[in-house]
Amino acid sequence: MLSDPALRPGWPATLRWGPVELHPLRRADAAEWSRVRLANEEWLTRWEPSSAQSWAQRHTPTAYRAVRRRVLQRARIGLCLPFVIRVDGRLAGQVTLDNVVRGALRSGNVGYWVDSAVAGRGMASLAVALVCDHAFGPVGLHRIQADIRPENGPSQRLVERLGFRREGLFRRYLDIDGDWRDHYTYALLAEDLPGGVLGRRLARGDG
Ligand SMILES: CC(C)(COP(=O)(O)OP(=O)(O)OC[C@H]1O[C@@H](n2cnc3c(N)ncnc32)[C@H](O)[C@@H]1OP(=O)(O)O)[C@@H](O)C(=O)NCCC(=O)NCCS
């Protein structure tokens, strides 16, 4: 049963710019998601939540369907916005705006990954920029937070390129790749970039 749309402004949505399209996780994405995730085990493991299950167990089409059901339930009541990234029509990653809190805070946490085959082309930052503009626009948030391990240079470069500022260090904050890991916390506020996040990226000549 669908919940009240007023609980989830800005969801569901499809966002597009150039070769990049973001859309809600689809049931039909199971096989493609499983194939891409399995092929990227080495590329992704270091940045992923710890798990008692093997990578292969966590990335079957059945596992995808279970995860999808869970996140879409949360999306229906406005707690998260889980997008798949497509580049030139191919499933190439995910951006999730999660832990959405309303009231006086109006904040969410952004997480993302891309297929190593599309990395280094600006596609991930384009996808995250689209989600940030959507979050500050139709979703109505004021703050987007990104928590990043100090070892993750590409991810820090991505958010810095989009205008996020580093606000501090959370000690042993998230259980990632088998241990509690320190994370830098970055944030972007709606008023930081009056021309929008994508607008800044384009103005800087980043494509
Ligand atoms: C973090 C991650 C998404 C970054 O992906 P990415 O492709 O490096 O990020 P971008 O889309 O911003 O692309 C930037 C790179 O493309 C290059 N680039 C090429 N054309 C570009 C363009 N038009 N615009 C911007 N960058 C462009 C940049 O120079 C940059 O290269 P650099 O890393 O050598 O500086 C990716 O490394 C990843 O999925 N890692 C594994 C999962 C992960 O770490 N998730 C985040 C956890 S916090």
The ligand as an ORCA input file, in Angstrom:
! r2SCAN-3c Opt
* xyz 0 1
  C      34.219      7.696     -4.700
  C      33.929      7.470     -6.172
  C      32.426      7.460     -6.409
  C      34.550      8.647     -6.942
  O      34.403      8.390     -8.336
  P      35.180      9.270     -9.416
  O      34.842      8.730    -10.745
  O      36.601      9.396     -9.012
  O      34.519     10.691     -9.149
  P      34.125     11.815    -10.168
  O      32.905     11.468    -10.913
  O      34.079     13.072     -9.363
  O      35.316     11.862    -11.201
  C      36.472     12.551    -10.805
  C      37.647     12.141    -11.609
  O      37.308     12.183    -12.982
  C      38.136     13.137    -13.652
  N      37.291     13.805    -14.618
  C      37.344     13.596    -15.941
  N      36.423     14.345    -16.555
  C      35.754     15.018    -15.588
  C      34.700     15.944    -15.607
  N      34.117     16.339    -16.739
  N      34.246     16.429    -14.425
  C      34.802     16.054    -13.250
  N      35.832     15.182    -13.195
  C      36.304     14.666    -14.355
  C      38.642     14.044    -12.570
  O      39.878     14.656    -12.928
  C      38.775     13.125    -11.416
  O      39.968     12.395    -11.482
  P      40.931     12.311    -10.205
  O      40.266     11.348     -9.263
  O      42.186     11.776    -10.779
  O      41.036     13.667     -9.596
  C      34.565      6.153     -6.710
  O      35.941      6.210     -6.478
  C      33.995      4.899     -6.025
  O      32.903      4.425     -6.371
  N      34.751      4.334     -5.060
  C      34.334      3.125     -4.365
  C      33.149      3.369     -3.425
  C      33.351      4.571     -2.532
  O      34.449      4.904     -2.151
  N      32.235      5.244     -2.186
  C      32.252      6.419     -1.331
  C      32.360      6.039      0.098
  S      32.443      7.522      1.105
*
